[in-house]
Amino acid sequence: MEASDEAGGGGLVVAGTQTDACVRSTIHGACARGYDVTLVDDARATEDLSAYCAPRTG
């Protein structure tokens, strides 16, 4: 039995800010537990941290 079956749902829809940290961690955790995850592209954002050698977001 997959985690999504135990939880009574088949998936997770995610929206939020700081997609390079908080939202990404949530998505990875959900995927590791067997959930189907959708990140809403128009409902996400993050800062440009390229000045600190982080990859550019876009």
C-alpha positions as a Python dict, from the first residue, in 0.01 Angstrom:
ca = {
    (1, 'M'): (0, 0, 0),
    (2, 'E'): (134, 345, -90),
    (3, 'A'): (133, 638, 150),
    (4, 'S'): (-124, 820, -63),
    (5, 'D'): (-364, 526, -21),
    (6, 'E'): (-318, 533, 358),
    (7, 'A'): (-387, 906, 370),
    (8, 'G'): (-710, 863, 176),
    (9, 'G'): (-605, 1086, -114),
    (10, 'G'): (-411, 1049, -432),
    (11, 'G'): (-218, 1369, -455),
    (12, 'L'): (-96, 1700, -326),
    (13, 'V'): (-119, 2042, -494),
    (14, 'V'): (152, 2285, -378),
    (15, 'A'): (180, 2662, -408),
    (16, 'G'): (402, 2900, -215),
    (17, 'T'): (712, 3111, -188),
    (18, 'Q'): (1079, 3028, -149),
    (19, 'T'): (1046, 2736, -388),
    (20, 'D'): (1421, 2680, -364),
    (21, 'A'): (1389, 2578, 1),
    (22, 'C'): (1056, 2537, 185),
    (23, 'V'): (835, 2435, -104),
    (24, 'R'): (1104, 2212, -254),
    (25, 'S'): (1145, 2029, 78),
    (26, 'T'): (770, 1976, 104),
    (27, 'I'): (755, 1835, -248),
    (28, 'H'): (1050, 1602, -195),
    (29, 'G'): (901, 1474, 130),
    (30, 'A'): (565, 1409, -32),
    (31, 'C'): (721, 1228, -329),
    (32, 'A'): (929, 1011, -95),
    (33, 'R'): (605, 911, 79),
    (34, 'G'): (434, 812, -247),
    (35, 'Y'): (213, 1115, -313),
    (36, 'D'): (151, 1248, -663),
    (37, 'V'): (261, 1612, -641),
    (38, 'T'): (169, 1910, -860),
    (39, 'L'): (348, 2244, -821),
    (40, 'V'): (127, 2530, -942),
    (41, 'D'): (359, 2727, -1170),
    (42, 'D'): (172, 3059, -1149),
    (43, 'A'): (150, 3035, -769),
    (44, 'R'): (515, 3010, -672),
    (45, 'A'): (800, 3253, -623),
    (46, 'T'): (1149, 3285, -482),
    (47, 'E'): (1420, 3543, -441),
    (48, 'D'): (1710, 3575, -684),
    (49, 'L'): (1995, 3438, -472),
    (50, 'S'): (2248, 3420, -756),
    (51, 'A'): (2460, 3685, -581),
    (52, 'Y'): (2527, 3413, -321),
    (53, 'C'): (2627, 3154, -589),
    (54, 'A'): (2285, 2990, -591),
    (55, 'P'): (2141, 2882, -926),
    (56, 'R'): (1923, 3134, -1104),
    (57, 'T'): (1550, 3075, -1073),
    (58, 'G'): (1305, 3139, -1346),
}
